[in-house]
Amino acid sequence: MLIRIGLGCAMLLLAGFLGVRNVTGADAETWDGTIVQYGRMHEAIGQQQHQGRVELKTLVERPHFYGVAALARLEGEVTILDGKVTVTCVDDKGRLEPDESTPLDNSATLLVGAYVPAWTEHKVTADVAFDELDQFLADAAAKAGVSTEKPFVFTLEGEFSGARLHVINGACPLHARLRKLELPKERQPVEVELDKIRGTVVGVFAKDAVGDITHPATSTHMHLVFTDGKSDKTITGHVEQIGLLRGVTVRLPK
């Protein structure tokens, strides 16, 4: 199912530059470089080993967790932003269904994230197209002193263009398209296109991690959290593509 939202704002093909601010968060603490991971993409998606591997409530017992996840049995998407858990599934009528009452009771089959107590903050000063985003993030990390040789968590906050998202419903649409598989109706995801949207992206940058942390042809695994304009509910989805508009705030681990 494809849902189109927005006013038709095209992505702008301009290189991105950063305006850098100093640290946000706790001045005395820094990220220790540890990535938390449960499951791998090729296991959970390719091999259908999508049993629950970690309870979400155990991850937020310690403060400042940020991560992206797929629910057990690939039944929905999860984003954790500074310990706040957002879960979105697909109901039996093919509509997005936020779990607002008991999100912590869910388990994830695939999860990647980190405990980040403090961040450096950077402003995007020119629009960044999706096909430039991986390199943009790598350059921003290098400028901020974050190594790109190991995975790291980042966030993006502000207004985005050309966003394409999906919420899984028992199977991954990207994997299905790659394998040229037709998903049965009861396993079809909800796919969303947003020409322009304001929200927050939580992501993991992981170079050469295809099949482990990322899908093919990208160094990022990203989820978008935003407020649905019709229901006023908080939604999250896996980002297939997204562009950054000028003014977006990039946060990198301190």
C-alpha positions as CSV (number, residue, x, y, z in Angstrom):
1,M,0.0,0.0,0.0
2,L,1.4,3.4,-1.0
3,I,0.3,6.6,0.7
4,R,1.3,9.9,-0.7
5,I,1.4,13.0,1.5
6,G,2.7,16.5,0.8
7,L,2.7,19.4,-1.7
8,G,5.1,18.1,-4.3
9,C,8.3,19.7,-3.1
10,A,11.2,18.1,-5.1
11,M,14.5,17.2,-3.5
12,L,17.1,19.9,-4.2
13,L,20.4,18.7,-5.7
14,L,22.7,20.9,-3.6
15,A,25.7,19.9,-1.6
16,G,25.4,20.1,2.2
17,F,27.6,22.2,4.5
18,L,27.6,22.3,8.3
19,G,27.4,25.1,10.8
20,V,28.8,23.7,14.0
21,R,27.7,24.4,17.5
22,N,29.3,23.1,20.7
23,V,28.2,20.1,22.7
24,T,24.7,19.4,23.9
25,G,23.9,17.1,26.8
26,A,26.0,16.2,29.9
27,D,29.4,17.9,29.7
28,A,31.1,15.4,31.9
29,E,30.1,12.3,29.9
30,T,31.0,11.0,26.5
31,W,30.0,8.0,24.4
32,D,32.2,5.0,25.0
33,G,32.0,3.8,21.5
34,T,29.9,0.7,22.3
35,I,27.1,-0.3,19.9
36,V,24.2,-2.4,21.1
37,Q,23.1,-5.0,18.6
38,Y,20.6,-7.9,18.6
39,G,20.1,-9.9,15.5
40,R,21.4,-9.2,12.0
41,M,19.5,-8.3,8.8
42,H,20.4,-11.4,6.9
43,E,19.1,-13.5,9.8
44,A,15.9,-11.7,10.7
45,I,14.9,-10.8,7.1
46,G,16.7,-13.1,4.7
47,Q,16.6,-16.3,6.8
48,Q,13.2,-15.5,8.5
49,Q,14.8,-16.0,12.0
50,H,12.7,-13.3,13.4
51,Q,12.0,-14.4,16.9
52,G,12.1,-11.9,19.7
53,R,15.7,-11.3,20.9
54,V,15.4,-8.5,23.3
55,E,12.6,-6.9,25.4
56,L,12.3,-3.2,24.7
57,K,11.8,-2.3,28.4
58,T,15.2,-3.7,29.3
59,L,16.9,-1.2,26.9
60,V,15.5,1.9,28.6
61,E,16.3,0.9,32.2
62,R,19.5,2.8,31.6
63,P,19.1,6.4,30.3
64,H,20.0,7.9,27.0
65,F,19.4,5.0,24.6
66,Y,18.9,5.7,20.9
67,G,18.2,3.0,18.4
68,V,16.2,1.5,15.5
69,A,14.6,-1.9,15.5
70,A,12.1,-4.3,13.9
71,L,9.5,-6.0,16.1
72,A,9.6,-9.8,16.6
73,R,8.0,-11.7,13.7
74,L,8.7,-8.5,11.6
75,E,5.4,-7.1,12.9
76,G,6.3,-3.4,12.9
77,E,8.9,-0.7,13.3
78,V,10.5,0.6,16.5
79,T,12.5,3.8,17.2
80,I,14.0,4.7,20.5
81,L,14.9,8.4,21.0
82,D,16.6,9.2,24.3
83,G,14.7,6.3,26.0
84,K,11.3,7.2,24.5
85,V,10.0,4.2,22.6
86,T,7.8,4.6,19.5
87,V,6.2,1.5,17.9
88,T,4.2,1.4,14.7
89,C,2.5,-1.6,13.2
90,V,0.0,-2.4,10.3
91,D,-3.5,-3.3,11.3
92,D,-5.7,-5.9,9.6
93,K,-7.1,-3.2,7.3
94,G,-3.7,-2.2,6.1
95,R,-3.5,1.0,8.1
96,L,-0.7,2.3,10.3
97,E,-1.4,1.5,14.0
98,P,0.8,3.2,16.6
99,D,1.2,1.2,19.9
100,E,0.8,4.1,22.3
101,S,-0.4,2.1,25.4
102,T,2.1,-0.7,25.9
103,P,5.2,0.0,23.6
104,L,7.6,-1.3,26.3
105,D,5.9,-4.7,26.3
106,N,7.1,-5.5,22.8
107,S,10.2,-7.5,21.8
108,A,12.6,-6.8,18.9
109,T,14.1,-9.3,16.6
110,L,16.6,-6.8,15.1
111,L,17.9,-3.8,17.0
112,V,20.9,-1.5,16.7
113,G,21.7,1.5,18.9
114,A,23.8,3.0,21.6
115,Y,23.7,4.8,25.0
116,V,24.8,8.3,24.1
117,P,24.9,10.8,27.1
118,A,26.1,13.8,25.1
119,W,26.2,15.1,21.6
120,T,27.8,17.7,19.3
121,E,25.3,19.6,17.3
122,H,25.6,20.8,13.7
123,K,23.3,22.9,11.5
124,V,22.8,22.0,7.9
125,T,23.4,25.2,5.9
126,A,22.5,23.9,2.4
127,D,20.0,21.2,1.2
128,V,21.3,17.6,1.0
129,A,19.8,15.2,-1.5
130,F,19.3,11.6,-0.6
131,D,22.0,10.3,-2.9
132,E,24.5,12.6,-1.1
133,L,23.5,11.8,2.4
134,D,25.9,8.9,3.2
135,Q,28.9,11.0,2.1
136,F,27.5,14.0,3.9
137,L,27.2,12.1,7.2
138,A,30.7,10.6,6.8
139,D,32.2,14.1,6.2
140,A,30.3,15.5,9.1
141,A,31.5,12.7,11.4
142,A,35.1,13.2,10.3
143,K,34.8,17.0,11.0
144,A,33.4,16.2,14.4
145,G,36.1,13.7,15.3
146,V,33.9,10.7,15.1
147,S,35.5,7.7,13.3
148,T,33.6,6.2,10.4
149,E,35.5,2.9,10.6
150,K,33.1,1.7,13.3
151,P,29.3,2.1,13.5
152,F,27.9,5.2,15.3
153,V,24.4,6.5,16.1
154,F,23.3,9.9,14.9
155,T,20.1,12.0,14.9
156,L,18.6,14.5,12.4
157,E,15.9,16.9,13.4
158,G,14.0,19.4,11.3
159,E,12.3,19.5,7.9
160,F,13.0,16.9,5.3
161,S,12.1,16.4,1.6
162,G,11.4,13.5,-0.6
163,A,11.0,11.0,2.2
164,R,10.0,7.4,1.5
165,L,9.2,5.2,4.4
166,H,7.8,1.7,5.1
167,V,6.4,-0.1,8.1
168,I,6.9,-3.9,7.8
169,N,4.1,-6.3,8.2
170,G,5.7,-9.8,8.4
171,A,8.2,-9.2,5.6
172,C,10.6,-6.6,4.3
173,P,9.6,-4.8,1.1
174,L,13.1,-3.9,0.2
175,H,14.2,-7.6,0.4
176,A,11.1,-8.5,-1.6
177,R,11.9,-6.0,-4.3
178,L,15.6,-7.1,-4.4
179,R,14.5,-10.8,-4.8
180,K,11.6,-10.0,-7.1
181,L,9.2,-11.6,-4.7
182,E,5.5,-10.8,-4.6
183,L,4.3,-10.5,-1.0
184,P,0.8,-11.9,-0.1
185,K,-1.8,-9.3,0.9
186,E,-1.6,-10.2,4.6
187,R,2.1,-9.5,4.6
188,Q,2.2,-6.3,2.5
189,P,3.8,-3.3,4.3
190,V,2.4,0.2,4.4
191,E,4.6,2.5,2.3
192,V,4.5,6.2,2.7
193,E,5.8,9.1,0.6
194,L,6.1,12.5,2.1
195,D,7.2,15.4,-0.1
196,K,7.9,17.5,2.9
197,I,7.8,16.5,6.6
198,R,9.1,17.8,9.9
199,G,10.3,15.2,12.4
200,T,13.3,13.4,13.9
201,V,15.5,10.7,12.3
202,V,17.4,8.2,14.5
203,G,20.0,6.4,12.5
204,V,23.1,4.2,12.6
205,F,26.0,4.9,10.2
206,A,27.8,1.6,9.5
207,K,30.2,1.3,6.7
208,D,30.5,-2.0,4.9
209,A,27.7,-3.5,7.0
210,V,25.3,-4.7,4.3
211,G,23.3,-7.6,5.5
212,D,24.3,-7.0,9.1
213,I,23.1,-3.5,10.0
214,T,22.2,-1.9,6.6
215,H,20.3,-2.8,3.4
216,P,22.3,-2.9,0.1
217,A,23.7,0.3,-1.4
218,T,23.8,2.3,1.8
219,S,25.8,2.9,4.9
220,T,22.9,4.0,7.0
221,H,19.9,2.4,8.8
222,M,17.4,5.2,9.6
223,H,13.9,5.6,11.1
224,L,11.8,8.7,11.0
225,V,9.6,9.8,13.9
226,F,6.9,12.3,13.0
227,T,3.3,13.4,14.0
228,D,0.6,12.3,11.6
229,G,-1.4,15.4,10.6
230,K,-4.8,13.6,10.5
231,S,-4.7,11.5,13.6
232,D,-2.2,13.7,15.6
233,K,-0.5,10.4,16.6
234,T,3.2,9.8,16.7
235,I,4.4,7.5,13.8
236,T,7.7,5.9,13.0
237,G,8.9,4.1,9.9
238,H,12.0,2.7,8.2
239,V,13.5,5.3,5.9
240,E,14.2,4.1,2.4
241,Q,15.1,7.6,1.2
242,I,15.1,11.1,2.6
243,G,16.6,14.5,1.8
244,L,17.7,17.2,4.3
245,L,16.5,20.7,4.0
246,R,18.5,23.7,5.2
247,G,18.3,24.2,8.9
248,V,18.2,20.5,9.9
249,T,20.1,19.8,13.1
250,V,22.6,16.9,12.9
251,R,23.7,15.4,16.3
252,L,26.7,13.2,16.6
253,P,28.1,11.4,19.6
254,K,30.4,13.4,21.8
